[in-house]
Amino acid sequence: MIERIERIALALPEAERVDIAAWDDQPTFRVRGKNFVFSDAAGTRLTLKLPPDEADWVSRNVAGAHPTRYGLGRYGWVTVPCPRTEDGWQQVSEWIRESYRLVAPKRLAAALDDEE
């Protein structure tokens, strides 16, 4: 599943994958040095940033989702399981794009909006 996460994330402008050695080579996806998606090595779950109200809704309504630990949840970071259905992947793709918009420099986020 990590390949699918990678395909979605790396399609975004200036996105790159960085595996964090200190976290057992956990994949992260960044734009200009700022993380917008974290995944476990197997790609079974991912952590991303959403607007706080949406992150709260996801945490309460998506099975297996929860606010990200280490205090990140209060800033809209949420951890979700990777989906098993195509519809679920469509939702994850939208969340990854939203996380990118929240983290990326304004010019890059605007370029993404212009594409849609």
Phi and psi restraints in degrees (range 20) as a CNS / XPLOR table:
assign (resid 1 and name C) (resid 2 and name N)
       (resid 2 and name CA) (resid 2 and name C) 1.0 -61.2 20.0 2
assign (resid 2 and name N) (resid 2 and name CA)
       (resid 2 and name C) (resid 3 and name N) 1.0 -31.6 20.0 2
assign (resid 2 and name C) (resid 3 and name N)
       (resid 3 and name CA) (resid 3 and name C) 1.0 -62.7 20.0 2
assign (resid 3 and name N) (resid 3 and name CA)
       (resid 3 and name C) (resid 4 and name N) 1.0 -36.9 20.0 2
assign (resid 3 and name C) (resid 4 and name N)
       (resid 4 and name CA) (resid 4 and name C) 1.0 -70.4 20.0 2
assign (resid 4 and name N) (resid 4 and name CA)
       (resid 4 and name C) (resid 5 and name N) 1.0 -42.8 20.0 2
assign (resid 4 and name C) (resid 5 and name N)
       (resid 5 and name CA) (resid 5 and name C) 1.0 -59.8 20.0 2
assign (resid 5 and name N) (resid 5 and name CA)
       (resid 5 and name C) (resid 6 and name N) 1.0 -46.0 20.0 2
assign (resid 5 and name C) (resid 6 and name N)
       (resid 6 and name CA) (resid 6 and name C) 1.0 -60.5 20.0 2
assign (resid 6 and name N) (resid 6 and name CA)
       (resid 6 and name C) (resid 7 and name N) 1.0 -43.5 20.0 2
assign (resid 6 and name C) (resid 7 and name N)
       (resid 7 and name CA) (resid 7 and name C) 1.0 -60.9 20.0 2
assign (resid 7 and name N) (resid 7 and name CA)
       (resid 7 and name C) (resid 8 and name N) 1.0 -42.4 20.0 2
assign (resid 7 and name C) (resid 8 and name N)
       (resid 8 and name CA) (resid 8 and name C) 1.0 -67.1 20.0 2
assign (resid 8 and name N) (resid 8 and name CA)
       (resid 8 and name C) (resid 9 and name N) 1.0 -49.3 20.0 2
assign (resid 8 and name C) (resid 9 and name N)
       (resid 9 and name CA) (resid 9 and name C) 1.0 -67.1 20.0 2
assign (resid 9 and name N) (resid 9 and name CA)
       (resid 9 and name C) (resid 10 and name N) 1.0 -43.2 20.0 2
assign (resid 9 and name C) (resid 10 and name N)
       (resid 10 and name CA) (resid 10 and name C) 1.0 -76.3 20.0 2
assign (resid 10 and name N) (resid 10 and name CA)
       (resid 10 and name C) (resid 11 and name N) 1.0 -7.7 20.0 2
assign (resid 10 and name C) (resid 11 and name N)
       (resid 11 and name CA) (resid 11 and name C) 1.0 -76.8 20.0 2
assign (resid 11 and name N) (resid 11 and name CA)
       (resid 11 and name C) (resid 12 and name N) 1.0 -10.5 20.0 2
assign (resid 11 and name C) (resid 12 and name N)
       (resid 12 and name CA) (resid 12 and name C) 1.0 -85.4 20.0 2
assign (resid 12 and name N) (resid 12 and name CA)
       (resid 12 and name C) (resid 13 and name N) 1.0 148.5 20.0 2
assign (resid 12 and name C) (resid 13 and name N)
       (resid 13 and name CA) (resid 13 and name C) 1.0 -56.1 20.0 2
assign (resid 13 and name N) (resid 13 and name CA)
       (resid 13 and name C) (resid 14 and name N) 1.0 127.3 20.0 2
assign (resid 13 and name C) (resid 14 and name N)
       (resid 14 and name CA) (resid 14 and name C) 1.0 61.1 20.0 2
assign (resid 14 and name N) (resid 14 and name CA)
       (resid 14 and name C) (resid 15 and name N) 1.0 18.2 20.0 2
assign (resid 14 and name C) (resid 15 and name N)
       (resid 15 and name CA) (resid 15 and name C) 1.0 -75.4 20.0 2
assign (resid 15 and name N) (resid 15 and name CA)
       (resid 15 and name C) (resid 16 and name N) 1.0 147.3 20.0 2
assign (resid 15 and name C) (resid 16 and name N)
       (resid 16 and name CA) (resid 16 and name C) 1.0 -142.6 20.0 2
assign (resid 16 and name N) (resid 16 and name CA)
       (resid 16 and name C) (resid 17 and name N) 1.0 155.3 20.0 2
assign (resid 16 and name C) (resid 17 and name N)
       (resid 17 and name CA) (resid 17 and name C) 1.0 -100.5 20.0 2
assign (resid 17 and name N) (resid 17 and name CA)
       (resid 17 and name C) (resid 18 and name N) 1.0 134.6 20.0 2
assign (resid 17 and name C) (resid 18 and name N)
       (resid 18 and name CA) (resid 18 and name C) 1.0 -133.1 20.0 2
assign (resid 18 and name N) (resid 18 and name CA)
       (resid 18 and name C) (resid 19 and name N) 1.0 121.7 20.0 2
assign (resid 18 and name C) (resid 19 and name N)
       (resid 19 and name CA) (resid 19 and name C) 1.0 -91.3 20.0 2
assign (resid 19 and name N) (resid 19 and name CA)
       (resid 19 and name C) (resid 20 and name N) 1.0 128.2 20.0 2
assign (resid 19 and name C) (resid 20 and name N)
       (resid 20 and name CA) (resid 20 and name C) 1.0 -91.1 20.0 2
assign (resid 20 and name N) (resid 20 and name CA)
       (resid 20 and name C) (resid 21 and name N) 1.0 109.2 20.0 2
assign (resid 20 and name C) (resid 21 and name N)
       (resid 21 and name CA) (resid 21 and name C) 1.0 -60.4 20.0 2
assign (resid 21 and name N) (resid 21 and name CA)
       (resid 21 and name C) (resid 22 and name N) 1.0 -39.8 20.0 2
assign (resid 21 and name C) (resid 22 and name N)
       (resid 22 and name CA) (resid 22 and name C) 1.0 -65.6 20.0 2
assign (resid 22 and name N) (resid 22 and name CA)
       (resid 22 and name C) (resid 23 and name N) 1.0 -17.5 20.0 2
assign (resid 22 and name C) (resid 23 and name N)
       (resid 23 and name CA) (resid 23 and name C) 1.0 -111.1 20.0 2
assign (resid 23 and name N) (resid 23 and name CA)
       (resid 23 and name C) (resid 24 and name N) 1.0 38.3 20.0 2
assign (resid 23 and name C) (resid 24 and name N)
       (resid 24 and name CA) (resid 24 and name C) 1.0 56.3 20.0 2
assign (resid 24 and name N) (resid 24 and name CA)
       (resid 24 and name C) (resid 25 and name N) 1.0 42.6 20.0 2
assign (resid 24 and name C) (resid 25 and name N)
       (resid 25 and name CA) (resid 25 and name C) 1.0 59.9 20.0 2
assign (resid 25 and name N) (resid 25 and name CA)
       (resid 25 and name C) (resid 26 and name N) 1.0 34.3 20.0 2
assign (resid 25 and name C) (resid 26 and name N)
       (resid 26 and name CA) (resid 26 and name C) 1.0 -63.3 20.0 2
assign (resid 26 and name N) (resid 26 and name CA)
       (resid 26 and name C) (resid 27 and name N) 1.0 127.9 20.0 2
assign (resid 26 and name C) (resid 27 and name N)
       (resid 27 and name CA) (resid 27 and name C) 1.0 -71.7 20.0 2
assign (resid 27 and name N) (resid 27 and name CA)
       (resid 27 and name C) (resid 28 and name N) 1.0 136.9 20.0 2
assign (resid 27 and name C) (resid 28 and name N)
       (resid 28 and name CA) (resid 28 and name C) 1.0 -128.5 20.0 2
assign (resid 28 and name N) (resid 28 and name CA)
       (resid 28 and name C) (resid 29 and name N) 1.0 154.1 20.0 2
assign (resid 28 and name C) (resid 29 and name N)
       (resid 29 and name CA) (resid 29 and name C) 1.0 -122.2 20.0 2
assign (resid 29 and name N) (resid 29 and name CA)
       (resid 29 and name C) (resid 30 and name N) 1.0 130.5 20.0 2
assign (resid 29 and name C) (resid 30 and name N)
       (resid 30 and name CA) (resid 30 and name C) 1.0 -130.2 20.0 2
assign (resid 30 and name N) (resid 30 and name CA)
       (resid 30 and name C) (resid 31 and name N) 1.0 157.8 20.0 2
assign (resid 30 and name C) (resid 31 and name N)
       (resid 31 and name CA) (resid 31 and name C) 1.0 -130.9 20.0 2
assign (resid 31 and name N) (resid 31 and name CA)
       (resid 31 and name C) (resid 32 and name N) 1.0 120.2 20.0 2
assign (resid 31 and name C) (resid 32 and name N)
       (resid 32 and name CA) (resid 32 and name C) 1.0 48.4 20.0 2
assign (resid 32 and name N) (resid 32 and name CA)
       (resid 32 and name C) (resid 33 and name N) 1.0 45.6 20.0 2
assign (resid 32 and name C) (resid 33 and name N)
       (resid 33 and name CA) (resid 33 and name C) 1.0 82.8 20.0 2
assign (resid 33 and name N) (resid 33 and name CA)
       (resid 33 and name C) (resid 34 and name N) 1.0 -0.9 20.0 2
assign (resid 33 and name C) (resid 34 and name N)
       (resid 34 and name CA) (resid 34 and name C) 1.0 -109.7 20.0 2
assign (resid 34 and name N) (resid 34 and name CA)
       (resid 34 and name C) (resid 35 and name N) 1.0 127.1 20.0 2
assign (resid 34 and name C) (resid 35 and name N)
       (resid 35 and name CA) (resid 35 and name C) 1.0 -69.9 20.0 2
assign (resid 35 and name N) (resid 35 and name CA)
       (resid 35 and name C) (resid 36 and name N) 1.0 138.0 20.0 2
assign (resid 35 and name C) (resid 36 and name N)
       (resid 36 and name CA) (resid 36 and name C) 1.0 -124.5 20.0 2
assign (resid 36 and name N) (resid 36 and name CA)
       (resid 36 and name C) (resid 37 and name N) 1.0 -14.7 20.0 2
assign (resid 36 and name C) (resid 37 and name N)
       (resid 37 and name CA) (resid 37 and name C) 1.0 -147.6 20.0 2
assign (resid 37 and name N) (resid 37 and name CA)
       (resid 37 and name C) (resid 38 and name N) 1.0 135.8 20.0 2
assign (resid 37 and name C) (resid 38 and name N)
       (resid 38 and name CA) (resid 38 and name C) 1.0 -116.4 20.0 2
assign (resid 38 and name N) (resid 38 and name CA)
       (resid 38 and name C) (resid 39 and name N) 1.0 147.5 20.0 2
assign (resid 38 and name C) (resid 39 and name N)
       (resid 39 and name CA) (resid 39 and name C) 1.0 -138.2 20.0 2
assign (resid 39 and name N) (resid 39 and name CA)
       (resid 39 and name C) (resid 40 and name N) 1.0 156.0 20.0 2
assign (resid 39 and name C) (resid 40 and name N)
       (resid 40 and name CA) (resid 40 and name C) 1.0 -76.2 20.0 2
assign (resid 40 and name N) (resid 40 and name CA)
       (resid 40 and name C) (resid 41 and name N) 1.0 163.9 20.0 2
assign (resid 40 and name C) (resid 41 and name N)
       (resid 41 and name CA) (resid 41 and name C) 1.0 -60.6 20.0 2
assign (resid 41 and name N) (resid 41 and name CA)
       (resid 41 and name C) (resid 42 and name N) 1.0 -31.6 20.0 2
assign (resid 41 and name C) (resid 42 and name N)
       (resid 42 and name CA) (resid 42 and name C) 1.0 -82.6 20.0 2
assign (resid 42 and name N) (resid 42 and name CA)
       (resid 42 and name C) (resid 43 and name N) 1.0 -13.9 20.0 2
assign (resid 42 and name C) (resid 43 and name N)
       (resid 43 and name CA) (resid 43 and name C) 1.0 75.7 20.0 2
assign (resid 43 and name N) (resid 43 and name CA)
       (resid 43 and name C) (resid 44 and name N) 1.0 29.9 20.0 2
assign (resid 43 and name C) (resid 44 and name N)
       (resid 44 and name CA) (resid 44 and name C) 1.0 -90.4 20.0 2
assign (resid 44 and name N) (resid 44 and name CA)
       (resid 44 and name C) (resid 45 and name N) 1.0 -17.5 20.0 2
assign (resid 44 and name C) (resid 45 and name N)
       (resid 45 and name CA) (resid 45 and name C) 1.0 -148.9 20.0 2
assign (resid 45 and name N) (resid 45 and name CA)
       (resid 45 and name C) (resid 46 and name N) 1.0 157.8 20.0 2
assign (resid 45 and name C) (resid 46 and name N)
       (resid 46 and name CA) (resid 46 and name C) 1.0 -141.1 20.0 2
assign (resid 46 and name N) (resid 46 and name CA)
       (resid 46 and name C) (resid 47 and name N) 1.0 156.3 20.0 2
assign (resid 46 and name C) (resid 47 and name N)
       (resid 47 and name CA) (resid 47 and name C) 1.0 -120.5 20.0 2
assign (resid 47 and name N) (resid 47 and name CA)
       (resid 47 and name C) (resid 48 and name N) 1.0 131.0 20.0 2
assign (resid 47 and name C) (resid 48 and name N)
       (resid 48 and name CA) (resid 48 and name C) 1.0 -147.9 20.0 2
assign (resid 48 and name N) (resid 48 and name CA)
       (resid 48 and name C) (resid 49 and name N) 1.0 166.4 20.0 2
assign (resid 48 and name C) (resid 49 and name N)
       (resid 49 and name CA) (resid 49 and name C) 1.0 -100.6 20.0 2
assign (resid 49 and name N) (resid 49 and name CA)
       (resid 49 and name C) (resid 50 and name N) 1.0 133.9 20.0 2
assign (resid 49 and name C) (resid 50 and name N)
       (resid 50 and name CA) (resid 50 and name C) 1.0 -131.2 20.0 2
assign (resid 50 and name N) (resid 50 and name CA)
       (resid 50 and name C) (resid 51 and name N) 1.0 162.5 20.0 2
assign (resid 50 and name C) (resid 51 and name N)
       (resid 51 and name CA) (resid 51 and name C) 1.0 -55.2 20.0 2
assign (resid 51 and name N) (resid 51 and name CA)
       (resid 51 and name C) (resid 52 and name N) 1.0 140.9 20.0 2
assign (resid 51 and name C) (resid 52 and name N)
       (resid 52 and name CA) (resid 52 and name C) 1.0 -51.1 20.0 2
assign (resid 52 and name N) (resid 52 and name CA)
       (resid 52 and name C) (resid 53 and name N) 1.0 -40.6 20.0 2
assign (resid 52 and name C) (resid 53 and name N)
       (resid 53 and name CA) (resid 53 and name C) 1.0 -67.5 20.0 2
assign (resid 53 and name N) (resid 53 and name CA)
       (resid 53 and name C) (resid 54 and name N) 1.0 -37.0 20.0 2
assign (resid 53 and name C) (resid 54 and name N)
       (resid 54 and name CA) (resid 54 and name C) 1.0 -70.8 20.0 2
assign (resid 54 and name N) (resid 54 and name CA)
       (resid 54 and name C) (resid 55 and name N) 1.0 -40.2 20.0 2
assign (resid 54 and name C) (resid 55 and name N)
       (resid 55 and name CA) (resid 55 and name C) 1.0 -60.5 20.0 2
assign (resid 55 and name N) (resid 55 and name CA)
       (resid 55 and name C) (resid 56 and name N) 1.0 -41.1 20.0 2
assign (resid 55 and name C) (resid 56 and name N)
       (resid 56 and name CA) (resid 56 and name C) 1.0 -62.7 20.0 2
assign (resid 56 and name N) (resid 56 and name CA)
       (resid 56 and name C) (resid 57 and name N) 1.0 -44.9 20.0 2
assign (resid 56 and name C) (resid 57 and name N)
       (resid 57 and name CA) (resid 57 and name C) 1.0 -62.1 20.0 2
assign (resid 57 and name N) (resid 57 and name CA)
       (resid 57 and name C) (resid 58 and name N) 1.0 -45.5 20.0 2
assign (resid 57 and name C) (resid 58 and name N)
       (resid 58 and name CA) (resid 58 and name C) 1.0 -61.0 20.0 2
assign (resid 58 and name N) (resid 58 and name CA)
       (resid 58 and name C) (resid 59 and name N) 1.0 -44.2 20.0 2
assign (resid 58 and name C) (resid 59 and name N)
       (resid 59 and name CA) (resid 59 and name C) 1.0 -60.0 20.0 2
assign (resid 59 and name N) (resid 59 and name CA)
       (resid 59 and name C) (resid 60 and name N) 1.0 -34.8 20.0 2
assign (resid 59 and name C) (resid 60 and name N)
       (resid 60 and name CA) (resid 60 and name C) 1.0 -87.8 20.0 2
assign (resid 60 and name N) (resid 60 and name CA)
       (resid 60 and name C) (resid 61 and name N) 1.0 -22.8 20.0 2
assign (resid 60 and name C) (resid 61 and name N)
       (resid 61 and name CA) (resid 61 and name C) 1.0 -118.4 20.0 2
assign (resid 61 and name N) (resid 61 and name CA)
       (resid 61 and name C) (resid 62 and name N) 1.0 -12.1 20.0 2
assign (resid 61 and name C) (resid 62 and name N)
       (resid 62 and name CA) (resid 62 and name C) 1.0 -102.9 20.0 2
assign (resid 62 and name N) (resid 62 and name CA)
       (resid 62 and name C) (resid 63 and name N) 1.0 121.4 20.0 2
assign (resid 62 and name C) (resid 63 and name N)
       (resid 63 and name CA) (resid 63 and name C) 1.0 -55.8 20.0 2
assign (resid 63 and name N) (resid 63 and name CA)
       (resid 63 and name C) (resid 64 and name N) 1.0 128.0 20.0 2
assign (resid 63 and name C) (resid 64 and name N)
       (resid 64 and name CA) (resid 64 and name C) 1.0 84.9 20.0 2
assign (resid 64 and name N) (resid 64 and name CA)
       (resid 64 and name C) (resid 65 and name N) 1.0 -5.5 20.0 2
assign (resid 64 and name C) (resid 65 and name N)
       (resid 65 and name CA) (resid 65 and name C) 1.0 -84.5 20.0 2
assign (resid 65 and name N) (resid 65 and name CA)
       (resid 65 and name C) (resid 66 and name N) 1.0 150.6 20.0 2
assign (resid 65 and name C) (resid 66 and name N)
       (resid 66 and name CA) (resid 66 and name C) 1.0 -158.5 20.0 2
assign (resid 66 and name N) (resid 66 and name CA)
       (resid 66 and name C) (resid 67 and name N) 1.0 156.4 20.0 2
assign (resid 66 and name C) (resid 67 and name N)
       (resid 67 and name CA) (resid 67 and name C) 1.0 -60.2 20.0 2
assign (resid 67 and name N) (resid 67 and name CA)
       (resid 67 and name C) (resid 68 and name N) 1.0 141.2 20.0 2
assign (resid 67 and name C) (resid 68 and name N)
       (resid 68 and name CA) (resid 68 and name C) 1.0 -67.0 20.0 2
assign (resid 68 and name N) (resid 68 and name CA)
       (resid 68 and name C) (resid 69 and name N) 1.0 140.9 20.0 2
assign (resid 68 and name C) (resid 69 and name N)
       (resid 69 and name CA) (resid 69 and name C) 1.0 -70.1 20.0 2
assign (resid 69 and name N) (resid 69 and name CA)
       (resid 69 and name C) (resid 70 and name N) 1.0 -175.2 20.0 2
assign (resid 69 and name C) (resid 70 and name N)
       (resid 70 and name CA) (resid 70 and name C) 1.0 62.7 20.0 2
assign (resid 70 and name N) (resid 70 and name CA)
       (resid 70 and name C) (resid 71 and name N) 1.0 25.8 20.0 2
assign (resid 70 and name C) (resid 71 and name N)
       (resid 71 and name CA) (resid 71 and name C) 1.0 79.6 20.0 2
assign (resid 71 and name N) (resid 71 and name CA)
       (resid 71 and name C) (resid 72 and name N) 1.0 -0.5 20.0 2
assign (resid 71 and name C) (resid 72 and name N)
       (resid 72 and name CA) (resid 72 and name C) 1.0 -72.2 20.0 2
assign (resid 72 and name N) (resid 72 and name CA)
       (resid 72 and name C) (resid 73 and name N) 1.0 -25.9 20.0 2
assign (resid 72 and name C) (resid 73 and name N)
       (resid 73 and name CA) (resid 73 and name C) 1.0 -58.0 20.0 2
assign (resid 73 and name N) (resid 73 and name CA)
       (resid 73 and name C) (resid 74 and name N) 1.0 -33.3 20.0 2
assign (resid 73 and name C) (resid 74 and name N)
       (resid 74 and name CA) (resid 74 and name C) 1.0 -69.8 20.0 2
assign (resid 74 and name N) (resid 74 and name CA)
       (resid 74 and name C) (resid 75 and name N) 1.0 -12.7 20.0 2
assign (resid 74 and name C) (resid 75 and name N)
       (resid 75 and name CA) (resid 75 and name C) 1.0 -103.0 20.0 2
assign (resid 75 and name N) (resid 75 and name CA)
       (resid 75 and name C) (resid 76 and name N) 1.0 12.5 20.0 2
assign (resid 75 and name C) (resid 76 and name N)
       (resid 76 and name CA) (resid 76 and name C) 1.0 95.5 20.0 2
assign (resid 76 and name N) (resid 76 and name CA)
       (resid 76 and name C) (resid 77 and name N) 1.0 4.1 20.0 2
assign (resid 76 and name C) (resid 77 and name N)
       (resid 77 and name CA) (resid 77 and name C) 1.0 -81.0 20.0 2
assign (resid 77 and name N) (resid 77 and name CA)
       (resid 77 and name C) (resid 78 and name N) 1.0 132.2 20.0 2
assign (resid 77 and name C) (resid 78 and name N)
       (resid 78 and name CA) (resid 78 and name C) 1.0 -135.6 20.0 2
assign (resid 78 and name N) (resid 78 and name CA)
       (resid 78 and name C) (resid 79 and name N) 1.0 143.4 20.0 2
assign (resid 78 and name C) (resid 79 and name N)
       (resid 79 and name CA) (resid 79 and name C) 1.0 -105.9 20.0 2
assign (resid 79 and name N) (resid 79 and name CA)
       (resid 79 and name C) (resid 80 and name N) 1.0 129.1 20.0 2
assign (resid 79 and name C) (resid 80 and name N)
       (resid 80 and name CA) (resid 80 and name C) 1.0 -130.3 20.0 2
assign (resid 80 and name N) (resid 80 and name CA)
       (resid 80 and name C) (resid 81 and name N) 1.0 148.2 20.0 2
assign (resid 80 and name C) (resid 81 and name N)
       (resid 81 and name CA) (resid 81 and name C) 1.0 -73.6 20.0 2
assign (resid 81 and name N) (resid 81 and name CA)
       (resid 81 and name C) (resid 82 and name N) 1.0 149.8 20.0 2
assign (resid 81 and name C) (resid 82 and name N)
       (resid 82 and name CA) (resid 82 and name C) 1.0 -71.5 20.0 2
assign (resid 82 and name N) (resid 82 and name CA)
       (resid 82 and name C) (resid 83 and name N) 1.0 142.9 20.0 2
assign (resid 82 and name C) (resid 83 and name N)
       (resid 83 and name CA) (resid 83 and name C) 1.0 -75.3 20.0 2
assign (resid 83 and name N) (resid 83 and name CA)
       (resid 83 and name C) (resid 84 and name N) 1.0 164.6 20.0 2
assign (resid 83 and name C) (resid 84 and name N)
       (resid 84 and name CA) (resid 84 and name C) 1.0 -111.3 20.0 2
assign (resid 84 and name N) (resid 84 and name CA)
       (resid 84 and name C) (resid 85 and name N) 1.0 -2.9 20.0 2
assign (resid 84 and name C) (resid 85 and name N)
       (resid 85 and name CA) (resid 85 and name C) 1.0 -121.7 20.0 2
assign (resid 85 and name N) (resid 85 and name CA)
       (resid 85 and name C) (resid 86 and name N) 1.0 160.3 20.0 2
assign (resid 85 and name C) (resid 86 and name N)
       (resid 86 and name CA) (resid 86 and name C) 1.0 -64.1 20.0 2
assign (resid 86 and name N) (resid 86 and name CA)
       (resid 86 and name C) (resid 87 and name N) 1.0 -40.2 20.0 2
assign (resid 86 and name C) (resid 87 and name N)
       (resid 87 and name CA) (resid 87 and name C) 1.0 -60.8 20.0 2
assign (resid 87 and name N) (resid 87 and name CA)
       (resid 87 and name C) (resid 88 and name N) 1.0 -39.1 20.0 2
assign (resid 87 and name C) (resid 88 and name N)
       (resid 88 and name CA) (resid 88 and name C) 1.0 -62.7 20.0 2
assign (resid 88 and name N) (resid 88 and name CA)
       (resid 88 and name C) (resid 89 and name N) 1.0 -39.4 20.0 2
assign (resid 88 and name C) (resid 89 and name N)
       (resid 89 and name CA) (resid 89 and name C) 1.0 -67.3 20.0 2
assign (resid 89 and name N) (resid 89 and name CA)
       (resid 89 and name C) (resid 90 and name N) 1.0 -32.8 20.0 2
assign (resid 89 and name C) (resid 90 and name N)
       (resid 90 and name CA) (resid 90 and name C) 1.0 -61.9 20.0 2
assign (resid 90 and name N) (resid 90 and name CA)
       (resid 90 and name C) (resid 91 and name N) 1.0 -42.9 20.0 2
assign (resid 90 and name C) (resid 91 and name N)
       (resid 91 and name CA) (resid 91 and name C) 1.0 -64.6 20.0 2
assign (resid 91 and name N) (resid 91 and name CA)
       (resid 91 and name C) (resid 92 and name N) 1.0 -44.8 20.0 2
assign (resid 91 and name C) (resid 92 and name N)
       (resid 92 and name CA) (resid 92 and name C) 1.0 -60.5 20.0 2
assign (resid 92 and name N) (resid 92 and name CA)
       (resid 92 and name C) (resid 93 and name N) 1.0 -41.3 20.0 2
assign (resid 92 and name C) (resid 93 and name N)
       (resid 93 and name CA) (resid 93 and name C) 1.0 -58.9 20.0 2
assign (resid 93 and name N) (resid 93 and name CA)
       (resid 93 and name C) (resid 94 and name N) 1.0 -43.3 20.0 2
assign (resid 93 and name C) (resid 94 and name N)
       (resid 94 and name CA) (resid 94 and name C) 1.0 -63.8 20.0 2
assign (resid 94 and name N) (resid 94 and name CA)
       (resid 94 and name C) (resid 95 and name N) 1.0 -41.1 20.0 2
assign (resid 94 and name C) (resid 95 and name N)
       (resid 95 and name CA) (resid 95 and name C) 1.0 -65.4 20.0 2
assign (resid 95 and name N) (resid 95 and name CA)
       (resid 95 and name C) (resid 96 and name N) 1.0 -40.8 20.0 2
assign (resid 95 and name C) (resid 96 and name N)
       (resid 96 and name CA) (resid 96 and name C) 1.0 -61.9 20.0 2
assign (resid 96 and name N) (resid 96 and name CA)
       (resid 96 and name C) (resid 97 and name N) 1.0 -43.3 20.0 2
assign (resid 96 and name C) (resid 97 and name N)
       (resid 97 and name CA) (resid 97 and name C) 1.0 -64.1 20.0 2
assign (resid 97 and name N) (resid 97 and name CA)
       (resid 97 and name C) (resid 98 and name N) 1.0 -39.4 20.0 2
assign (resid 97 and name C) (resid 98 and name N)
       (resid 98 and name CA) (resid 98 and name C) 1.0 -65.7 20.0 2
assign (resid 98 and name N) (resid 98 and name CA)
       (resid 98 and name C) (resid 99 and name N) 1.0 -42.7 20.0 2
assign (resid 98 and name C) (resid 99 and name N)
       (resid 99 and name CA) (resid 99 and name C) 1.0 -59.8 20.0 2
assign (resid 99 and name N) (resid 99 and name CA)
       (resid 99 and name C) (resid 100 and name N) 1.0 -43.9 20.0 2
assign (resid 99 and name C) (resid 100 and name N)
       (resid 100 and name CA) (resid 100 and name C) 1.0 -57.8 20.0 2
assign (resid 100 and name N) (resid 100 and name CA)
       (resid 100 and name C) (resid 101 and name N) 1.0 -47.6 20.0 2
assign (resid 100 and name C) (resid 101 and name N)
       (resid 101 and name CA) (resid 101 and name C) 1.0 -58.2 20.0 2
assign (resid 101 and name N) (resid 101 and name CA)
       (resid 101 and name C) (resid 102 and name N) 1.0 -38.2 20.0 2
assign (resid 101 and name C) (resid 102 and name N)
       (resid 102 and name CA) (resid 102 and name C) 1.0 -73.6 20.0 2
assign (resid 102 and name N) (resid 102 and name CA)
       (resid 102 and name C) (resid 103 and name N) 1.0 -25.4 20.0 2
assign (resid 102 and name C) (resid 103 and name N)
       (resid 103 and name CA) (resid 103 and name C) 1.0 -102.4 20.0 2
assign (resid 103 and name N) (resid 103 and name CA)
       (resid 103 and name C) (resid 104 and name N) 1.0 -34.0 20.0 2
assign (resid 103 and name C) (resid 104 and name N)
       (resid 104 and name CA) (resid 104 and name C) 1.0 -67.5 20.0 2
assign (resid 104 and name N) (resid 104 and name CA)
       (resid 104 and name C) (resid 105 and name N) 1.0 154.0 20.0 2
assign (resid 104 and name C) (resid 105 and name N)
       (resid 105 and name CA) (resid 105 and name C) 1.0 -56.0 20.0 2
assign (resid 105 and name N) (resid 105 and name CA)
       (resid 105 and name C) (resid 106 and name N) 1.0 151.1 20.0 2
assign (resid 105 and name C) (resid 106 and name N)
       (resid 106 and name CA) (resid 106 and name C) 1.0 -55.5 20.0 2
assign (resid 106 and name N) (resid 106 and name CA)
       (resid 106 and name C) (resid 107 and name N) 1.0 -39.3 20.0 2
assign (resid 106 and name C) (resid 107 and name N)
       (resid 107 and name CA) (resid 107 and name C) 1.0 -62.7 20.0 2
assign (resid 107 and name N) (resid 107 and name CA)
       (resid 107 and name C) (resid 108 and name N) 1.0 -42.7 20.0 2
assign (resid 107 and name C) (resid 108 and name N)
       (resid 108 and name CA) (resid 108 and name C) 1.0 -70.3 20.0 2
assign (resid 108 and name N) (resid 108 and name CA)
       (resid 108 and name C) (resid 109 and name N) 1.0 -40.1 20.0 2
assign (resid 108 and name C) (resid 109 and name N)
       (resid 109 and name CA) (resid 109 and name C) 1.0 -62.5 20.0 2
assign (resid 109 and name N) (resid 109 and name CA)
       (resid 109 and name C) (resid 110 and name N) 1.0 -40.5 20.0 2
assign (resid 109 and name C) (resid 110 and name N)
       (resid 110 and name CA) (resid 110 and name C) 1.0 -65.7 20.0 2
assign (resid 110 and name N) (resid 110 and name CA)
       (resid 110 and name C) (resid 111 and name N) 1.0 -37.6 20.0 2
assign (resid 110 and name C) (resid 111 and name N)
       (resid 111 and name CA) (resid 111 and name C) 1.0 -62.5 20.0 2
assign (resid 111 and name N) (resid 111 and name CA)
       (resid 111 and name C) (resid 112 and name N) 1.0 -37.2 20.0 2
assign (resid 111 and name C) (resid 112 and name N)
       (resid 112 and name CA) (resid 112 and name C) 1.0 -65.4 20.0 2
assign (resid 112 and name N) (resid 112 and name CA)
       (resid 112 and name C) (resid 113 and name N) 1.0 -42.6 20.0 2
assign (resid 112 and name C) (resid 113 and name N)
       (resid 113 and name CA) (resid 113 and name C) 1.0 -63.6 20.0 2
assign (resid 113 and name N) (resid 113 and name CA)
       (resid 113 and name C) (resid 114 and name N) 1.0 -35.4 20.0 2
assign (resid 113 and name C) (resid 114 and name N)
       (resid 114 and name CA) (resid 114 and name C) 1.0 -65.7 20.0 2
assign (resid 114 and name N) (resid 114 and name CA)
       (resid 114 and name C) (resid 115 and name N) 1.0 -29.5 20.0 2
assign (resid 114 and name C) (resid 115 and name N)
       (resid 115 and name CA) (resid 115 and name C) 1.0 -69.7 20.0 2
assign (resid 115 and name N) (resid 115 and name CA)
       (resid 115 and name C) (resid 116 and name N) 1.0 -27.7 20.0 2
